[in-house]
Amino acid sequence: MTRGTLLHELLHLPGYLNTVRGISRAAYPVEKIAYGTHRRQYCLCTWPTAAPPKAWVIYWHGGGWQFGSPEQFQATSLPWLRAGYGVILPSYRRLPFHDFTAIRADLIASLVACRKWWTEQGYTPHPKVILQGLSAGGHLAAVVGLDHQLQSQAAWQPNQVIGVIACAPVLDLATMENNPIIRLLAGQPGTTIHHQANPMALIRPDSMPLFLLHGTADGLVPYQGSVNFAEKYQLVNSAAACEFVTLPNGTHLEAGHWMYTGGELQARILARGEAWLTAAQVAIPGAKFQYP
């Protein structure tokens, strides 16, 4: 089956999900917190017990803004937990019954819930946070990181978000303007909802650092969208703002393998998180990288 096609991605999805489900979850505590009355309005919070979390990662799973759950992708938290981070996995109302207007409201409400939960647990209500997501989740992580008004509405402090890790994300809606799911999510170009849902439109000179990972044979989300986004990001921001790792001939799902397989790429991403946390960023020589 040819890589870079929708059929290839769909045929490999069951195996990917089975791999995720089969990963043994270590005995880290987990608490479910609701932030609304809808069954999708909740977060899973998990944290290391050996010491207080050094920072927090908020991870949005993929699923085309329609499918999946935090429970299904709980194993994605393990690399961060082992490294001493707390992790929060939000859920939100979905397509086709709720468009980005509702999803954005849930993003704000979930951030408020995080702040309140941190306070209740005796943590600082404004810890340093890394935002992460895969596919549709990468899109949401980028939106939250780039939309300062959204953060302000959640009463988050400026510079509380120290970086975004976006894997095979939807970052430029123009590259998918004829996709019916994007139309259902964001409506017509030129509208307020479309602007708020388009990370490309939210780039600002004071945007936070970003680690972008995308495969050239992605059959679901065009690789070119990430290229367009990274080029604009670095024009608007400093040369060190966006680290773009290309997976040569990599598929959509392969952009998420590092969370489960370990290895050099996982170590590199965890090291990037540490660099953001210590504000000791390494100078990045260019917008585009390849990971062999």
BAVEXLUM-13283 format. One record per residue (C-alpha): residue number from 1; residue in one letter; chain; x, y, z. Coordinates in pm, 1 decimal, m for minus. Layout:
BAVEXLUM-13283
+-----+------+-------+----------+----------+----------+
|  nr | rest | kette |       c1 |       c2 |       c3 |
+-----+------+-------+----------+----------+----------+
| NUM |    A |     A |        X |        Y |        Z |
...
+-----+------+-------+----------+----------+----------+
END
This chain:
BAVEXLUM-13283
+-----+------+-------+----------+----------+----------+
|  nr | rest | kette |       c1 |       c2 |       c3 |
+-----+------+-------+----------+----------+----------+
|   1 |    M |     A |      0.0 |      0.0 |      0.0 |
|   2 |    T |     A |    140.3 |    338.1 |   m105.1 |
|   3 |    R |     A |    253.0 |    566.3 |    173.5 |
|   4 |    G |     A |    111.0 |    916.4 |    172.9 |
|   5 |    T |     A |   m246.2 |    806.8 |    102.8 |
|   6 |    L |     A |   m556.9 |    816.2 |    316.9 |
|   7 |    L |     A |   m609.1 |    442.6 |    267.8 |
|   8 |    H |     A |   m259.8 |    364.6 |    397.3 |
|   9 |    E |     A |   m324.6 |    566.6 |    712.8 |
|  10 |    L |     A |   m664.8 |    406.4 |    774.4 |
|  11 |    L |     A |   m532.8 |     53.4 |    727.6 |
|  12 |    H |     A |   m258.2 |    113.4 |    982.5 |
|  13 |    L |     A |   m478.0 |    290.0 |   1239.3 |
|  14 |    P |     A |   m608.8 |    m25.9 |   1414.6 |
|  15 |    G |     A |   m254.4 |   m152.8 |   1469.1 |
|  16 |    Y |     A |   m147.9 |    184.2 |   1606.1 |
|  17 |    L |     A |   m439.8 |    194.4 |   1850.4 |
|  18 |    N |     A |   m374.5 |   m163.9 |   1961.7 |
|  19 |    T |     A |    m12.8 |    m73.7 |   2031.1 |
|  20 |    V |     A |   m118.9 |    220.6 |   2244.4 |
|  21 |    R |     A |   m375.1 |     13.6 |   2434.8 |
|  22 |    G |     A |   m120.7 |   m261.9 |   2498.0 |
|  23 |    I |     A |    135.5 |    m40.8 |   2669.6 |
|  24 |    S |     A |    161.0 |   m117.0 |   3038.6 |
|  25 |    R |     A |     73.7 |    187.6 |   3245.5 |
|  26 |    A |     A |    288.8 |    239.7 |   3550.3 |
|  27 |    A |     A |    116.9 |    301.1 |   3881.3 |
|  28 |    Y |     A |     96.1 |    677.8 |   3864.2 |
|  29 |    P |     A |   m206.4 |    836.4 |   4032.2 |
|  30 |    V |     A |   m484.6 |    956.6 |   3802.3 |
|  31 |    E |     A |   m769.8 |   1192.3 |   3884.5 |
|  32 |    K |     A |  m1059.9 |   1285.8 |   3658.9 |
|  33 |    I |     A |  m1186.2 |   1642.0 |   3692.3 |
|  34 |    A |     A |  m1499.4 |   1779.3 |   3524.4 |
|  35 |    Y |     A |  m1520.0 |   2133.7 |   3392.0 |
|  36 |    G |     A |  m1877.3 |   2121.7 |   3258.1 |
|  37 |    T |     A |  m2190.7 |   1913.2 |   3246.2 |
|  38 |    H |     A |  m2132.8 |   1746.9 |   2908.0 |
|  39 |    R |     A |  m1980.6 |   1398.8 |   2927.5 |
|  40 |    R |     A |  m1685.9 |   1513.9 |   2716.2 |
|  41 |    Q |     A |  m1598.5 |   1808.8 |   2940.4 |
|  42 |    Y |     A |  m1331.1 |   1665.0 |   3165.5 |
|  43 |    C |     A |   m956.5 |   1623.6 |   3209.5 |
|  44 |    L |     A |   m741.7 |   1337.7 |   3333.0 |
|  45 |    C |     A |   m466.0 |   1454.9 |   3567.0 |
|  46 |    T |     A |   m165.8 |   1233.3 |   3644.5 |
|  47 |    W |     A |    157.9 |   1310.7 |   3823.6 |
|  48 |    P |     A |    481.4 |   1157.9 |   3956.5 |
|  49 |    T |     A |    495.5 |   1068.8 |   4324.8 |
|  50 |    A |     A |    869.9 |   1066.4 |   4390.5 |
|  51 |    A |     A |    885.3 |   1446.7 |   4392.6 |
|  52 |    P |     A |    657.0 |   1740.5 |   4305.9 |
|  53 |    P |     A |    622.6 |   1787.4 |   3928.4 |
|  54 |    K |     A |    894.7 |   2009.7 |   3785.8 |
|  55 |    A |     A |    639.0 |   2143.3 |   3533.1 |
|  56 |    W |     A |    323.1 |   2025.9 |   3356.3 |
|  57 |    V |     A |    244.9 |   1895.8 |   3009.9 |
|  58 |    I |     A |   m105.3 |   1933.7 |   2867.4 |
|  59 |    Y |     A |   m162.0 |   1676.7 |   2592.9 |
|  60 |    W |     A |   m449.5 |   1673.1 |   2341.8 |
|  61 |    H |     A |   m491.9 |   1342.6 |   2158.7 |
|  62 |    G |     A |   m574.9 |   1306.8 |   1790.6 |
|  63 |    G |     A |   m893.1 |   1184.2 |   1626.9 |
|  64 |    G |     A |  m1006.4 |   1449.5 |   1379.5 |
|  65 |    W |     A |  m1187.7 |   1649.8 |   1653.0 |
|  66 |    Q |     A |  m1433.7 |   1357.6 |   1657.6 |
|  67 |    F |     A |  m1284.4 |   1040.1 |   1800.6 |
|  68 |    G |     A |  m1066.9 |    911.1 |   2083.3 |
|  69 |    S |     A |  m1048.3 |    984.5 |   2453.4 |
|  70 |    P |     A |   m786.4 |   1079.0 |   2713.4 |
|  71 |    E |     A |   m817.2 |    729.0 |   2863.7 |
|  72 |    Q |     A |   m734.8 |    570.9 |   2528.4 |
|  73 |    F |     A |   m414.0 |    772.4 |   2496.2 |
|  74 |    Q |     A |   m308.2 |    782.2 |   2860.0 |
|  75 |    A |     A |     15.5 |    601.9 |   2774.0 |
|  76 |    T |     A |    138.2 |    918.4 |   2599.5 |
|  77 |    S |     A |    200.0 |   1064.3 |   2944.9 |
|  78 |    L |     A |    459.2 |    803.6 |   3046.6 |
|  79 |    P |     A |    777.0 |    964.7 |   2902.0 |
|  80 |    W |     A |    695.9 |   1291.7 |   3077.5 |
|  81 |    L |     A |    597.3 |   1125.3 |   3405.8 |
|  82 |    R |     A |    924.2 |    933.8 |   3412.2 |
|  83 |    A |     A |   1106.2 |   1264.1 |   3352.9 |
|  84 |    G |     A |    933.4 |   1426.3 |   3651.6 |
|  85 |    Y |     A |    651.5 |   1618.5 |   3483.8 |
|  86 |    G |     A |    282.3 |   1613.3 |   3566.7 |
|  87 |    V |     A |     49.0 |   1554.4 |   3271.4 |
|  88 |    I |     A |   m307.4 |   1662.7 |   3201.5 |
|  89 |    L |     A |   m511.2 |   1513.2 |   2915.9 |
|  90 |    P |     A |   m822.3 |   1719.3 |   2832.5 |
|  91 |    S |     A |  m1135.1 |   1603.7 |   2655.7 |
|  92 |    Y |     A |  m1376.6 |   1840.5 |   2479.8 |
|  93 |    R |     A |  m1705.6 |   1848.3 |   2289.3 |
|  94 |    R |     A |  m1674.3 |   1708.7 |   1938.5 |
|  95 |    L |     A |  m1775.1 |   1737.4 |   1578.8 |
|  96 |    P |     A |  m2025.7 |   1705.1 |   1419.0 |
|  97 |    F |     A |  m2251.7 |   1842.9 |   1691.8 |
|  98 |    H |     A |  m2009.1 |   2108.2 |   1818.2 |
|  99 |    D |     A |  m1787.3 |   2329.1 |   1601.0 |
| 100 |    F |     A |  m1477.6 |   2526.4 |   1697.6 |
| 101 |    T |     A |  m1681.0 |   2788.4 |   1883.2 |
| 102 |    A |     A |  m1774.5 |   2523.2 |   2139.7 |
| 103 |    I |     A |  m1431.0 |   2360.2 |   2128.5 |
| 104 |    R |     A |  m1260.3 |   2694.1 |   2196.6 |
| 105 |    A |     A |  m1494.4 |   2753.3 |   2491.9 |
| 106 |    D |     A |  m1396.1 |   2410.3 |   2623.9 |
| 107 |    L |     A |  m1027.6 |   2489.8 |   2581.1 |
| 108 |    I |     A |  m1073.2 |   2796.7 |   2800.2 |
| 109 |    A |     A |  m1283.5 |   2611.1 |   3056.4 |
| 110 |    S |     A |  m1033.9 |   2324.8 |   3077.2 |
| 111 |    L |     A |   m747.4 |   2568.5 |   3139.1 |
| 112 |    V |     A |   m951.5 |   2728.6 |   3417.3 |
| 113 |    A |     A |  m1012.8 |   2383.5 |   3564.1 |
| 114 |    C |     A |   m639.1 |   2308.3 |   3553.9 |
| 115 |    R |     A |   m560.6 |   2628.8 |   3741.0 |
| 116 |    K |     A |   m820.8 |   2553.4 |   4008.2 |
| 117 |    W |     A |   m708.5 |   2191.6 |   4043.7 |
| 118 |    W |     A |   m344.4 |   2291.6 |   4081.4 |
| 119 |    T |     A |   m446.6 |   2528.9 |   4360.7 |
| 120 |    E |     A |   m655.8 |   2263.0 |   4534.2 |
| 121 |    Q |     A |   m364.4 |   2018.7 |   4523.2 |
| 122 |    G |     A |   m129.9 |   2269.7 |   4683.1 |
| 123 |    Y |     A |     67.6 |   2345.0 |   4367.4 |
| 124 |    T |     A |    123.9 |   2691.9 |   4231.7 |
| 125 |    P |     A |   m181.0 |   2792.3 |   4023.4 |
| 126 |    H |     A |     52.2 |   2918.1 |   3748.9 |
| 127 |    P |     A |    315.4 |   2650.2 |   3683.4 |
| 128 |    K |     A |    525.0 |   2635.9 |   3371.3 |
| 129 |    V |     A |    340.1 |   2437.4 |   3104.5 |
| 130 |    I |     A |    434.5 |   2261.6 |   2781.5 |
| 131 |    L |     A |    147.6 |   2208.3 |   2536.7 |
| 132 |    Q |     A |    155.0 |   1895.8 |   2322.9 |
| 133 |    G |     A |    m69.8 |   1720.8 |   2074.8 |
| 134 |    L |     A |    m88.6 |   1484.4 |   1780.9 |
| 135 |    S |     A |   m289.6 |   1557.7 |   1463.9 |
| 136 |    A |     A |   m608.5 |   1739.6 |   1570.5 |
| 137 |    G |     A |   m454.1 |   1753.7 |   1916.3 |
| 138 |    G |     A |   m146.6 |   1922.7 |   1770.8 |
| 139 |    H |     A |   m379.2 |   2178.7 |   1617.1 |
| 140 |    L |     A |   m541.1 |   2246.3 |   1957.1 |
| 141 |    A |     A |   m204.5 |   2269.4 |   2132.5 |
| 142 |    A |     A |    m89.0 |   2525.9 |   1876.3 |
| 143 |    V |     A |   m411.6 |   2726.6 |   1903.9 |
| 144 |    V |     A |   m387.6 |   2744.6 |   2283.5 |
| 145 |    G |     A |    m20.0 |   2839.1 |   2268.9 |
| 146 |    L |     A |    m66.5 |   3108.7 |   2005.0 |
| 147 |    D |     A |   m396.4 |   3262.1 |   2115.7 |
| 148 |    H |     A |   m301.1 |   3499.3 |   2397.4 |
| 149 |    Q |     A |   m660.4 |   3615.1 |   2432.1 |
| 150 |    L |     A |   m767.2 |   3256.7 |   2499.8 |
| 151 |    Q |     A |   m502.3 |   3223.3 |   2770.2 |
| 152 |    S |     A |   m606.5 |   3554.3 |   2920.7 |
| 153 |    Q |     A |   m971.5 |   3447.0 |   2930.8 |
| 154 |    A |     A |   m859.4 |   3146.7 |   3135.4 |
| 155 |    A |     A |   m669.2 |   3381.4 |   3371.5 |
| 156 |    W |     A |   m336.2 |   3225.6 |   3281.6 |
| 157 |    Q |     A |    m25.2 |   3437.0 |   3327.4 |
| 158 |    P |     A |    179.6 |   3565.6 |   3032.0 |
| 159 |    N |     A |    474.2 |   3335.6 |   2956.6 |
| 160 |    Q |     A |    322.6 |   3050.1 |   3157.6 |
| 161 |    V |     A |    327.8 |   2841.7 |   2837.9 |
| 162 |    I |     A |    696.6 |   2776.6 |   2773.1 |
| 163 |    G |     A |    664.0 |   2578.0 |   2450.7 |
| 164 |    V |     A |    446.3 |   2373.1 |   2217.0 |
| 165 |    I |     A |    517.0 |   2027.9 |   2073.4 |
| 166 |    A |     A |    296.7 |   1968.0 |   1768.8 |
| 167 |    C |     A |    313.3 |   1631.7 |   1590.2 |
| 168 |    A |     A |    155.6 |   1594.0 |   1242.8 |
| 169 |    P |     A |    m62.5 |   1894.9 |   1324.1 |
| 170 |    V |     A |   m314.9 |   2094.9 |   1125.2 |
| 171 |    L |     A |   m150.2 |   2437.7 |   1121.0 |
| 172 |    D |     A |   m255.9 |   2599.9 |    792.6 |
| 173 |    L |     A |   m624.8 |   2560.1 |    717.4 |
| 174 |    A |     A |   m572.0 |   2690.5 |    364.0 |
| 175 |    T |     A |   m402.0 |   2361.9 |    271.6 |
| 176 |    M |     A |   m721.1 |   2175.1 |    369.9 |
| 177 |    E |     A |   m986.7 |   2429.1 |    271.7 |
| 178 |    N |     A |  m1181.0 |   2175.5 |     64.1 |
| 179 |    N |     A |  m1182.4 |   1916.5 |    341.1 |
| 180 |    P |     A |  m1540.0 |   1878.0 |    472.2 |
| 181 |    I |     A |  m1415.4 |   1817.9 |    827.2 |
| 182 |    I |     A |  m1229.9 |   2150.9 |    825.0 |
| 183 |    R |     A |  m1542.1 |   2325.8 |    693.9 |
| 184 |    L |     A |  m1744.1 |   2163.0 |    971.8 |
| 185 |    L |     A |  m1484.9 |   2267.1 |   1229.3 |
| 186 |    A |     A |  m1407.0 |   2622.9 |   1123.0 |
| 187 |    G |     A |  m1668.9 |   2735.9 |    872.9 |
| 188 |    Q |     A |  m1589.7 |   2966.6 |    583.5 |
| 189 |    P |     A |  m1258.0 |   3153.3 |    545.4 |
| 190 |    G |     A |  m1285.5 |   3516.0 |    652.9 |
| 191 |    T |     A |  m1509.6 |   3446.5 |    950.7 |
| 192 |    T |     A |  m1416.0 |   3495.5 |   1315.3 |
| 193 |    I |     A |  m1438.8 |   3125.3 |   1392.3 |
| 194 |    H |     A |  m1212.0 |   3038.0 |   1098.9 |
| 195 |    H |     A |   m953.4 |   3292.2 |   1214.8 |
| 196 |    Q |     A |   m961.0 |   3161.3 |   1572.2 |
| 197 |    A |     A |   m926.4 |   2801.9 |   1450.9 |
| 198 |    N |     A |   m633.9 |   2870.4 |   1214.9 |
| 199 |    P |     A |   m291.2 |   2858.1 |   1385.2 |
| 200 |    M |     A |   m139.0 |   3021.4 |   1075.9 |
| 201 |    A |     A |   m348.9 |   3332.6 |   1144.8 |
| 202 |    L |     A |   m251.7 |   3344.8 |   1512.5 |
| 203 |    I |     A |    126.8 |   3377.1 |   1474.2 |
| 204 |    R |     A |    261.9 |   3682.3 |   1658.7 |
| 205 |    P |     A |    610.5 |   3826.8 |   1708.3 |
| 206 |    D |     A |    600.4 |   3726.4 |   2077.3 |
| 207 |    S |     A |    491.9 |   3366.5 |   2015.0 |
| 208 |    M |     A |    641.3 |   3093.1 |   2232.9 |
| 209 |    P |     A |    899.5 |   2835.9 |   2116.3 |
| 210 |    L |     A |    764.2 |   2548.9 |   1912.1 |
| 211 |    F |     A |    883.0 |   2198.1 |   1825.8 |
| 212 |    L |     A |    716.8 |   2078.1 |   1506.9 |
| 213 |    L |     A |    728.9 |   1717.4 |   1382.3 |
| 214 |    H |     A |    577.9 |   1605.2 |   1051.9 |
| 215 |    G |     A |    630.9 |   1327.6 |    798.4 |
| 216 |    T |     A |    657.7 |   1390.5 |    426.5 |
| 217 |    A |     A |    429.1 |   1093.0 |    350.6 |
| 218 |    D |     A |    143.6 |   1204.2 |    574.7 |
| 219 |    G |     A |   m179.2 |   1084.6 |    412.6 |
| 220 |    L |     A |   m414.9 |   1274.7 |    643.0 |
| 221 |    V |     A |   m265.7 |   1617.9 |    711.7 |
| 222 |    P |     A |    m59.1 |   1779.0 |    431.7 |
| 223 |    Y |     A |    309.3 |   1816.0 |    517.5 |
| 224 |    Q |     A |    308.1 |   2142.2 |    320.7 |
| 225 |    G |     A |     88.4 |   2301.3 |    586.1 |
| 226 |    S |     A |    363.0 |   2259.4 |    843.3 |
| 227 |    V |     A |    620.4 |   2393.1 |    596.7 |
| 228 |    N |     A |    407.7 |   2703.4 |    536.9 |
| 229 |    F |     A |    355.9 |   2753.1 |    908.3 |
| 230 |    A |     A |    723.7 |   2710.0 |    999.4 |
| 231 |    E |     A |    836.3 |   2954.0 |    731.0 |
| 232 |    K |     A |    594.8 |   3222.6 |    849.9 |
| 233 |    Y |     A |    675.4 |   3148.8 |   1214.2 |
| 234 |    Q |     A |   1042.1 |   3214.8 |   1162.0 |
| 235 |    L |     A |    980.9 |   3526.0 |    957.2 |
| 236 |    V |     A |    770.5 |   3673.8 |   1235.6 |
| 237 |    N |     A |    973.1 |   3537.0 |   1528.0 |
| 238 |    S |     A |   1341.1 |   3479.3 |   1598.5 |
| 239 |    A |     A |   1539.9 |   3210.0 |   1418.7 |
| 240 |    A |     A |   1533.5 |   2998.5 |   1735.3 |
| 241 |    A |     A |   1156.4 |   3005.0 |   1774.7 |
| 242 |    C |     A |   1057.5 |   2700.5 |   1567.4 |
| 243 |    E |     A |   1243.1 |   2370.3 |   1549.0 |
| 244 |    F |     A |   1096.1 |   2179.0 |   1255.7 |
| 245 |    V |     A |   1182.0 |   1809.7 |   1238.8 |
| 246 |    T |     A |   1094.9 |   1636.5 |    912.6 |
| 247 |    L |     A |   1040.0 |   1260.1 |    907.1 |
| 248 |    P |     A |   1147.2 |   1156.9 |    554.6 |
| 249 |    N |     A |    876.0 |    932.9 |    408.5 |
| 250 |    G |     A |    710.4 |    938.7 |    750.1 |
| 251 |    T |     A |    336.1 |    880.6 |    777.4 |
| 252 |    H |     A |     79.2 |   1058.7 |    990.8 |
| 253 |    L |     A |     80.7 |    799.8 |   1266.9 |
| 254 |    E |     A |    459.1 |    767.4 |   1270.0 |
| 255 |    A |     A |    479.8 |   1124.0 |   1398.7 |
| 256 |    G |     A |    343.2 |    988.0 |   1726.4 |
| 257 |    H |     A |    564.2 |    679.0 |   1758.0 |
| 258 |    W |     A |    829.8 |    855.2 |   1966.5 |
| 259 |    M |     A |    587.4 |    869.9 |   2261.4 |
| 260 |    Y |     A |    584.3 |    488.4 |   2281.4 |
| 261 |    T |     A |    909.9 |    364.7 |   2130.3 |
| 262 |    G |     A |   1166.0 |    575.2 |   2316.1 |
| 263 |    G |     A |   1493.5 |    625.3 |   2135.1 |
| 264 |    E |     A |   1683.3 |    928.1 |   2011.6 |
| 265 |    L |     A |   1383.8 |   1133.6 |   1902.3 |
| 266 |    Q |     A |   1206.0 |   1095.1 |   2235.8 |
| 267 |    A |     A |   1526.6 |   1193.3 |   2416.9 |
| 268 |    R |     A |   1561.5 |   1496.7 |   2192.6 |
| 269 |    I |     A |   1206.4 |   1613.1 |   2261.8 |
| 270 |    L |     A |   1241.8 |   1564.6 |   2637.1 |
| 271 |    A |     A |   1568.1 |   1758.1 |   2623.7 |
| 272 |    R |     A |   1390.7 |   2039.2 |   2440.0 |
| 273 |    G |     A |   1136.7 |   2051.8 |   2721.0 |
| 274 |    E |     A |   1416.6 |   2075.9 |   2975.1 |
| 275 |    A |     A |   1577.4 |   2356.0 |   2775.5 |
| 276 |    W |     A |   1251.6 |   2549.0 |   2768.1 |
| 277 |    L |     A |   1205.2 |   2491.9 |   3138.4 |
| 278 |    T |     A |   1547.0 |   2625.2 |   3228.6 |
| 279 |    A |     A |   1521.9 |   2903.9 |   2969.7 |
| 280 |    A |     A |   1851.4 |   2778.9 |   2828.9 |
| 281 |    Q |     A |   1749.6 |   2735.6 |   2468.4 |
| 282 |    V |     A |   2011.4 |   2610.3 |   2229.7 |
| 283 |    A |     A |   2048.0 |   2825.1 |   1917.4 |
| 284 |    I |     A |   1874.3 |   2656.2 |   1626.0 |
| 285 |    P |     A |   2047.6 |   2709.7 |   1289.6 |
| 286 |    G |     A |   1749.3 |   2671.0 |   1057.0 |
| 287 |    A |     A |   1378.8 |   2617.6 |   1016.0 |
| 288 |    K |     A |   1392.5 |   2268.2 |    877.3 |
| 289 |    F |     A |   1549.0 |   1951.9 |   1014.5 |
| 290 |    Q |     A |   1543.8 |   1592.0 |    908.0 |
| 291 |    Y |     A |   1539.7 |   1300.9 |   1148.0 |
| 292 |    P |     A |   1706.1 |    997.1 |    994.3 |
+-----+------+-------+----------+----------+----------+
END
